[in-house]
Amino acid sequence: MQYRIITISFIAFLLSVNQVMASTADFVFTGGKVYTVNETQPWAEAVAVKGNKIIFVGSSSDAQKHISDNTRVIKLDGKMLLPGFVEGHTHPVVGALATVGVDLQFDSIEEVLNAVKTYADANPEMKIIRGFGWRYPLFPSTGPTKEQLDKIIPDRPVFLMAVDAHSAWTNTMALEKAGITKNTPDPQPGFSHYERDSVTGEATGYLVEVPALLAVLVKLQPQTKERIAEEFEKLLPQFPAAGITSVFDAGMTGVGEDNGLEIYRDLERKGQLPMRVVASFYHNNPDVDPLPILKKLNKTYNTELVKANVLKINVDGGDAHYTGVFLQPYADNPKTAGVPVFTPEQLNKMVIAADAAGFDCHFHAFGDRAVRMALDAVEAAIKTNPKRDRRHTLGHVAYLNDEDVSRFAELNVIAQMSVQWAMPDASLLDVSRVRTGKAIFDTEFQRHRSIVDAGGKLSFGTDWPAAAHYSTTKPLEAIEVAMTRKMLRGEKDGGMDVLPPLNELLTLEQSLKSSTIIPAYQIHLDDKVGSIEVGKLADLIVLDKNLFDIKTEEINQVKVLMTLMNGKVTHLDERFK
Ligand SMILES: [Zn+2]
């Protein structure tokens, strides 16, 4: 009998030791404003992390029991702790191809040329001068010219990507090195071409759309996986620095899915990938069956941090080049309303098949008719296929007709929007508003609040590096613009204060949900990340200010002091060390 009692008490002893060990945290954050995005416990003071999991959320005093000698205690002193940001749509590896070199996001040609010259002078060893971010409104519709660049750099090739990464500007030497002459055929006549002088037929240095710009770029600088990986490693820190811990990669044009996914996977193997990546296969060709390709990617890339399980479908383009697809003709070009990449029949068939195979679709749907076509395709899949946990998503939703607002909630389709585009910049006011006309633009453009008020799920994602005017990776900037529809930092580019429709402003609570738990839901990670709850993975960020205490216009200035992904520190600001 005595033996038995000893055994039981010994087991009890082992259990209690085990409990003490289990409750000793690696990190304890205390004394802060912890906004959890968990509706049952929205605020807390302290969080404890063990391994890659959150083991405690509550008061600072209760957190003490998780602290031992091995615990790293982080005193928040009233700073804010949030779940890591989840980006519902971005293109990280494409950024490594497109954003190389000097930043050219300025509002005058002089500033752009000055920046190029200064950069070239500072880097005499560079064999090719690259840059990113010049804006269309600075130039006539025929684009910039090689002569403008020849004047400042005649002896090295110059290749400058536009801010939307859909065209480029080169000097004469770049065209020569790439072998582009008067007689070189355009890569895709009518869609992608080398702009020509109307008299001589010579290329002007303006390369329109991705096939043309890539044709030149690869001749100047082969875009191998190794080169892109090298560039990607350089820009990678900006993601955790912006508070990002998970992303949906919405396409790898120019890089290729296998190259891009291998780059992510190699970084994960080296322990250097600071974010979870859910990737897609980008599909824009009616003659190709995308499902076998996606199935193969899905099988090949399936690790803890990297997965490929979404079909990205390109339904239309944008309004700048009349490729966005609308219910009515363009105001300044009534001959067209845009032509969709797929017919409604092709689209429905493809979405039904992808849905039946268990894949979610993420549509590029920009114009109001493209949005309706994508919603119709999801509706067809729901009617045809058995019930499942489907999370189809419409990306962009730049223009939304009244009749389709409630369909996001009804069909449980996520509206994924680059909300920071809803600012009154010159590109929107001088290009988009002219193309679609005031009546449509002022009522249909970026209707964030309407979707939310109708019960729909709205997911933020910057679409970096793509932008019409201002390219950013920063969720905090997106959050501010969603709440103001104003320019950042008091700028007044377009001369307008608040972008219409005026009743589309979001609250901070909604903007934070749209930056965390909703995009996590979109990519099936909401059971693991997106809120601060016991048992979830430790993806956390520390901000230097409580967003609820400051003016909305100051949100873009807030600093991310620390980022934790999977329980590991992936970013630490100097001031927080
Ligand atoms: Zn995109």
Boltz pocket constraint, residues with backbone or C-beta under 6 A from the ligand:
constraints:
  - pocket:
      binder: B
      contacts: [[A, 89], [A, 90], [A, 91], [A, 250], [A, 251], [A, 463], [A, 466]]
      max_distance: 6.0
